[in-house]
Amino acid sequence: MSVTPLRVKHQHPRRDPVAAEHAAAAFLTALGMDLDTDGLAATPARMARAYAELLTPREFQLTTFDNDEGYDELVLARAVPIRSVCEHHLLPFTGVAHVGYLPGDRILGLSKLARVVELFAHGPQVQERLTKQVADWLATHLHPRGVGVVIEAEHLCMTLRGVQAVGATTITSTLLGTLRDDARSRAEFFTLAGIGPR
């Protein structure tokens, strides 16, 4: 079985942690926070580090293998944790992704499904785009017969502010290839992902 590795690294513009800390301090001060108190003195630095972490995916080695056995059934990773940041308010949204594919000539190292989700989740996002980016990336790099991605997430910009709809979740999906075109394959994907009547 031949292995095809690919180093995956998300390109980011150059970052300036010191400038980010100063900007965070100015932001908090403008909102009336007293940064001379013990509890808030180090908050700008912590805030800058926290956002840098939320916005930076880890590098990983994409590993695919020849599909020597001719496996042609659905491969699905359920409940892959997601944490991202809404690009409209820079508040986090968290949830799970269900990612599946129908193999073609190559199969994927299973942990890499979660890595691809992380790759696109880290950064200012909207859930609809995130869902499509994961599906399109897998289709491009794996050339499967079909790809399905469903994301269920709670957005703090919706639960902590504005409408304050605590507990509301948003579900998005992207289906490609056979999982989009064939009703039985589509139904199998949604059933195995646990999406349906509740």
C-alpha positions in Angstrom: 0.0 0.0 0.0 1.7 3.3 -1.1 1.5 6.3 1.2 1.2 9.8 -0.2 2.1 12.5 2.4 1.4 16.2 2.0 2.5 18.8 4.5 -0.5 21.1 5.1 0.2 24.5 6.5 -2.3 27.4 6.5 -0.7 30.7 5.3 -1.2 33.6 7.6 0.0 37.2 7.2 2.9 38.2 9.5 1.6 38.7 13.1 2.8 41.2 15.7 2.0 39.9 19.2 3.2 43.1 20.9 1.0 45.3 18.7 -1.9 42.9 19.4 -1.4 43.3 23.1 -1.3 47.1 22.9 -4.4 47.1 20.7 -6.2 44.8 23.3 -5.3 47.2 26.1 -6.6 50.2 24.1 -9.8 48.3 23.3 -10.4 47.3 26.9 -9.6 50.8 28.2 -12.0 52.4 25.6 -14.7 50.1 27.1 -14.0 51.5 30.6 -11.9 48.7 32.0 -9.3 49.7 34.6 -6.2 47.7 33.6 -4.4 48.8 36.8 -6.3 46.2 38.9 -4.7 42.9 39.7 -7.3 40.9 37.8 -7.0 42.9 34.6 -3.4 43.9 34.4 -2.3 40.9 32.3 -5.6 40.6 30.4 -4.5 42.3 27.2 -1.6 39.9 26.8 -3.8 36.9 27.6 -6.4 38.2 25.2 -3.9 38.6 22.4 -2.5 35.1 23.0 -6.0 33.6 23.1 -7.1 35.1 19.8 -3.8 34.1 18.2 -4.5 30.5 19.3 -8.1 30.6 18.0 -7.0 32.0 14.7 -4.0 29.6 14.0 -4.5 26.0 12.9 -1.8 23.5 13.6 0.3 22.1 10.7 -0.3 18.5 9.8 0.8 15.7 7.5 -2.0 14.7 5.2 -1.6 11.0 4.7 -3.5 9.0 2.0 -3.2 5.4 1.0 -4.0 3.3 -2.0 -7.4 1.8 -1.7 -6.0 -1.7 -2.2 -9.0 -3.5 -0.9 -11.4 -1.6 -3.1 -13.4 -0.3 -0.1 -16.5 1.4 -1.6 -18.7 2.1 1.5 -19.0 5.3 3.5 -16.2 6.4 5.8 -17.6 8.8 8.4 -16.1 10.6 11.4 -18.9 11.8 13.7 -18.9 14.5 16.3 -15.5 16.1 15.4 -15.2 19.0 17.8 -15.2 22.5 16.3 -14.2 25.8 17.7 -14.1 28.9 15.5 -14.7 32.6 15.6 -17.6 34.4 14.0 -16.1 36.9 11.6 -18.9 39.4 12.3 -18.4 39.8 16.0 -15.2 37.8 16.7 -17.1 35.8 19.3 -16.5 32.0 19.4 -18.8 29.4 18.0 -18.5 25.7 19.0 -20.0 22.5 18.0 -19.3 19.3 16.0 -18.7 18.3 12.4 -19.8 15.0 10.8 -17.4 14.4 7.9 -17.8 11.5 5.5 -16.6 10.3 2.1 -17.1 7.5 -0.4 -13.6 6.4 -1.3 -12.2 6.3 -4.8 -8.6 5.2 -5.5 -7.3 6.6 -2.2 -8.3 6.4 1.5 -7.4 8.9 4.1 -5.8 8.5 7.5 -8.8 8.8 9.8 -7.4 11.5 12.1 -6.9 13.7 9.1 -10.7 14.3 8.8 -10.5 16.1 12.1 -7.3 17.9 11.0 -9.0 19.3 7.9 -11.9 20.6 10.0 -9.5 22.3 12.3 -7.6 23.8 9.3 -10.6 25.8 8.2 -12.2 26.4 11.6 -9.2 28.4 12.9 -9.8 31.9 11.6 -12.6 34.4 11.2 -15.4 32.2 9.8 -19.1 31.8 8.9 -20.5 28.4 9.4 -21.8 28.1 5.8 -18.4 28.8 4.3 -16.6 26.5 6.8 -18.9 23.6 5.8 -18.2 24.1 2.1 -14.5 24.7 2.5 -14.0 21.3 4.3 -16.0 19.4 1.7 -14.3 21.1 -1.3 -10.8 20.6 0.2 -11.5 16.9 0.7 -12.9 16.6 -2.8 -9.8 18.3 -4.3 -7.2 16.4 -2.4 -8.8 13.0 -2.1 -10.8 12.7 -5.3 -13.5 10.5 -3.6 -16.8 9.4 -5.3 -18.6 11.6 -2.8 -18.2 13.9 0.2 -20.6 14.9 3.0 -20.0 17.5 5.7 -22.6 18.5 8.4 -21.8 21.1 11.0 -23.9 21.7 14.1 -22.8 24.7 16.2 -23.8 27.2 18.9 -22.8 30.8 18.1 -22.1 33.0 21.1 -23.0 36.0 18.9 -26.5 34.7 18.9 -26.7 33.3 22.4 -24.9 35.9 24.5 -26.0 39.1 22.6 -28.7 40.3 20.3 -31.5 37.8 20.3 -29.9 35.9 23.2 -31.3 32.5 22.0 -29.5 30.4 24.6 -29.1 26.8 23.4 -30.0 27.4 19.8 -27.9 25.6 17.3 -27.3 26.1 13.6 -26.9 23.1 11.2 -25.3 23.4 7.8 -24.4 20.8 5.2 -22.5 20.4 2.0 -22.9 17.2 -0.1 -20.8 16.5 -3.2 -20.7 13.7 -5.8 -22.7 10.6 -5.1 -23.7 11.8 -1.7 -25.5 14.7 -3.4 -26.8 12.9 -6.5 -27.9 9.5 -5.1 -30.9 9.6 -2.7 -30.0 6.4 -0.9 -26.4 7.4 -0.4 -27.5 10.8 0.9 -30.0 9.2 3.3 -27.3 6.8 4.6 -24.9 9.7 5.3 -27.5 11.6 7.2 -28.6 8.6 9.1 -25.1 7.6 10.2 -24.3 11.2 11.0 -27.3 11.2 13.3 -29.1 13.9 11.4 -32.8 13.6 10.9 -36.1 13.6 12.9 -35.4 14.1 16.6 
